[in-house]
Amino acid sequence: MLQQHKKALVWALLIALYLRFGLPLTAVGFYELYHLTQFDPLYWGYGIFKASGYYFSVWPYQSLSCIAVAVLIIGAAYLLSRRRQARETLK
């Protein structure tokens, strides 16, 4: 199963790692872009990512939710491929 869904597995791992470690880094990127451009919506993006990064990092179910997101992505890819195979066998 995993051999057929390598792309979904890579995406699932990248998204799970982003949720775990990337939210504060995204906030820093928005902060720096705001100071370069003085474009107000970028500061709103900074505030959103800063708050979500903080609250997600102190949430006791952070690791479990990252694993759940990865499993959901892999499961969705598996179900879609099964559906596609079933549709092709009907033709």
Buried (B, 14 or more C-beta within 10 A) or exposed (E): EEEEBEEBBEBBBEBBEBBBEBBBEBBEBBBEBBEEEEEEEBBEBBBBBBEBBEEBEEEEEBEEBBBEBBEEBBEEBBEEBEEEEEEEEEE
